[in-house]
């Protein structure tokens, strides 16, 4: 059997129904409303893989609490640069979402974003010294001006009672708190964005798997499609393709054959979270509390105790407990990793395996952990936690980037990377955190790389949508304060006054 897409030709095809494709589609609808766009998602709804609220921590990553974005140097100093960059990026996301809300292009922001203070919490002399150094490096900057620091148990208990109650009062602890932090349900946001796209002429196709991609004679792309449930097949031609399929992006990027895809590999890391839906417990904790990663652990495995808002209900999440699976997607295949090996990436992948034995050992140790050992890890952050109040859930898959390196042969890269064909007809995104929180600046980068001729003409529209676009807010305190107030009002968040 065969089927023909309603639109056999499209200006743009978006592969994947997650936050990245939805964000790119929303941009293109604003910038070029007459372009024809088709989106294909293999599952039955958008945002069910890594964008789903229970597949990620929902942190509005602004580097307010994530210590891995500002690690200590060998001399003990802390550079604020990466944290500043990530915070600037998140501010753009806030501005774009505010634009969509203000123009009634998406629904109530309460459905996808809520104010939840961001905290860092550490235990012991060395970690306390590091956290104070980090605080002193960040506090003078405009975007971190509201951050507070304390080593006092009583003060920390006011911020987050559960992490202090039952703790040894003599234990050395320290915490920072940024009241403007947020919790984001990226699944709900994805559905709002795809709803906007579907209502404005974008052809949305769920339950459709893109099985192949090949260069067309006119320089565009021919995509082969399959409807797994019915077994039907089809095809569509696109002038431009975005491979935003999360962990599934690597296979399609490799299939495209573009030179820019050569040498890339993927290292999948799975994970689990403890979830508590007991409202009496959840009501006692309003914060996202991030700690220090274990030795050998990947940055995405930083332990954290989070307040979550999903479907209007408040819950708590703790984790992640890292694991290993050869799937590249939660709903993927165990053959994903072996089938991703190519002559061009086998050397980088072997080099990474050799140089990351500590990571391998850490993952093996994590997989072997018993339930009671996982509860003990929870009690480091919530001393009076009872195992029976928490259920273990499986998180989304994260595929870390493996890429060529002239010195080491290959390196494991934590973060996200935009890959674009040199002719601008195809773009893709690989990697993980901070991911969804910085989807807006990431997609702007992709637009700049893939549509260089159009991009110059889009500048004024981008500035209209995001008044802070092209400006370093950290160097413009008045504009930063103005936009913080404006976006807080639009997104129905608490507006924060800087502490002095």
JOBEL-V726879 format. One record per backbone hydrogen bond with DSSP energy under -0.5 kcal/mol. NH is the residue of the N-H (numbers start at 0). CO is the residue of the C=O. Records with the same first field share a line. If there is no record, write none. Layout:
BEGIN
NH = CO ; CO
END
This chain:
BEGIN
2 = 232
4 = 234
7 = 5
9 = 236
10 = 35
11 = 35
12 = 239
13 = 37
14 = 12 ; 241
15 = 13 ; 39
21 = 17
22 = 18
23 = 19
24 = 20
25 = 21
26 = 22
27 = 23
28 = 24
29 = 25
30 = 26
31 = 27
34 = 31
37 = 11
38 = 202
39 = 13
40 = 204
46 = 16
47 = 44
51 = 48
54 = 51
55 = 52
59 = 181
60 = 58
66 = 64
68 = 65
69 = 66
70 = 67
72 = 76
75 = 72
78 = 70
83 = 79
84 = 80
85 = 81
86 = 82
87 = 83
88 = 84
89 = 85
90 = 86
91 = 87
92 = 88
93 = 89
94 = 90
95 = 91
96 = 92
97 = 93
98 = 94
99 = 95
100 = 96
101 = 97
102 = 98
103 = 100
104 = 99
105 = 99
110 = 107
111 = 108
112 = 108
113 = 182
115 = 180
117 = 177
118 = 287
119 = 175
120 = 289
121 = 173
123 = 171
127 = 123
128 = 124
129 = 125
130 = 126
131 = 127
132 = 128
133 = 129
134 = 130
135 = 131
136 = 132
137 = 133
138 = 134
140 = 137
141 = 473
143 = 140
144 = 141
146 = 143
147 = 176
149 = 174
152 = 150
155 = 151
156 = 152
157 = 153
158 = 154
159 = 155
161 = 283
162 = 159
163 = 160
164 = 160
166 = 163
170 = 167
172 = 170
173 = 121
174 = 149
175 = 119
176 = 147
177 = 117
178 = 176
180 = 177
182 = 113
183 = 57
184 = 111
185 = 183
188 = 184
189 = 185
190 = 186
191 = 187
192 = 188
193 = 189
194 = 190
195 = 191
196 = 192
197 = 193
198 = 194
199 = 196
200 = 197
201 = 196
202 = 36
203 = 201
204 = 38 ; 202
205 = 203
206 = 40 ; 42
207 = 40
208 = 225
209 = 207
210 = 208 ; 223
211 = 223
213 = 221
215 = 219
218 = 215
220 = 237
221 = 213
222 = 220 ; 235
223 = 211
224 = 233
225 = 208
226 = 231
227 = 225
229 = 226
230 = 226
231 = 226
232 = 0
233 = 224
235 = 222
236 = 7
237 = 220
238 = 9
239 = 10
240 = 424
241 = 12
242 = 240 ; 426
243 = 14 ; 241
247 = 244
248 = 245
249 = 246
251 = 247
252 = 248
253 = 249
254 = 250
255 = 251
256 = 252 ; 253
257 = 252
260 = 257
261 = 258
263 = 260
264 = 401
266 = 399
267 = 265
268 = 397
269 = 322
271 = 320
272 = 392
273 = 317
274 = 390
275 = 315
278 = 276
280 = 277
281 = 277
282 = 278
283 = 280
284 = 281
287 = 116
288 = 286 ; 304
289 = 118 ; 287
290 = 302
296 = 293
300 = 297
301 = 298
303 = 318
304 = 288
305 = 303 ; 316
306 = 286
307 = 314
309 = 307 ; 312
312 = 309
314 = 307
315 = 275
316 = 305
317 = 273
318 = 303
319 = 271
320 = 271
321 = 319
322 = 269
331 = 328
335 = 332
336 = 325
338 = 334
339 = 335 ; 336
340 = 337
344 = 341
345 = 341
348 = 344
349 = 345
350 = 346
351 = 347
352 = 348
353 = 349
354 = 350
355 = 351
356 = 353
359 = 355
360 = 356
361 = 357
362 = 358
363 = 359
364 = 360
365 = 361
366 = 362
367 = 363
368 = 365
373 = 369
374 = 370
375 = 371
376 = 372
377 = 373
378 = 374
379 = 375 ; 376
380 = 377
381 = 377
384 = 381
388 = 385
389 = 386
390 = 274
392 = 272 ; 390
394 = 270
395 = 54
397 = 268
399 = 266 ; 397
400 = 412
401 = 264
402 = 410
404 = 408
408 = 404
410 = 402
412 = 400 ; 410
413 = 411
414 = 412
416 = 429
418 = 427
420 = 425
423 = 420
426 = 240
427 = 418
428 = 242
429 = 416
431 = 414
434 = 431
436 = 433
437 = 434
438 = 435
441 = 437
442 = 438
443 = 439
444 = 440
445 = 441
446 = 442
447 = 443
448 = 444
449 = 445
450 = 446
454 = 450
455 = 451
456 = 453
457 = 453 ; 454
458 = 454 ; 455
461 = 457
462 = 458
463 = 459
464 = 460
465 = 461
468 = 465
470 = 467
472 = 470
474 = 471
475 = 472
479 = 475
480 = 476
481 = 477
482 = 478
483 = 479
484 = 480
485 = 481
486 = 482
487 = 483
488 = 484
489 = 485
490 = 486
491 = 488
492 = 487
END
